[in-house]
Amino acid sequence: MSPRPPPAAPFGREYYQRYYHDPRTAVTSRSEMRARARLIAAGSAHLGLPVRRILEAGCGTGLLRAQLKRLLPRAQYVALEASAYLCERYGWQYGRIEDYRTRTPFDLVVCYDVLQYLERAAAARALANFARLCRGALYFSALTRHDFEHNCDLRRTDPEVHLRSARWYRTRLAPRFREAGLGLWVRRGAPLTLWELESD
C-alpha cells in the first residue's frame, strides 16, 4: 500500500496553472514533450532495450507520460508524483523518488526536472535510488546553475529551486551509470551496447 499524501503537500493548483497550463508562462509545451518522448523511445530502441516497465518519477501533469505510452504501448507505466494535488486530480501514485522502493526494477526510469526541488541530501538519495530502481536506461535531467544563468527564460522558470552544477549530478550517477548523451544513461552491467563515441 502506497503512503498517503500529506495534507499540506507543496505544488498545488496555482503552481501548475502558472508553469504548465497558462501558455504565457508555461515552462514547457506539448510539442516539446512529444520530441522528448521520441528521443527517449528512440534511444531505448537504439540501445536494444526491450521496455516492459517504465517509472516516471515526478510525472507532473502527464505530458511526457501520454507520449511515452503512445510510443511504448506494451510497457507497464508507473506514474510517481509527490504533489498531493496532482495525485488527486490525475490518479498518480503518491511517492518521493528518494524513498521509493519496488520489488521488480524498471527497464526505463525517467526523472525530468525534479531533483532541483530537493535539498542536497534528498537529491543525493534519489540519485543513489536510481541504481536500485533501474536495470536498463535512465533518462535524467535537472535544472543546473549554468542553465539557470545562461539558458533559461527566467519569465517561465521557477526560481525557488536548489541550483547545483552538472558535475555534482554526474559525479553521483557515474558509479552506476554510463552517460550516453542527451540525458540518457545506461545502467552499468546491463546487457546493452553503448559504443565508445556515443558515450562520455
Helices and strands as residue ranges (DSSP letters): H 13-16, I 17-21, H 30-47, E 53-57, H 63-71, E 76-81, H 84-90, E 93-94, E 106-112, G 115-117, H 120-133, E 134-141, H 145-150, H 166-173, E 177-181, E 184-187, G 196-198
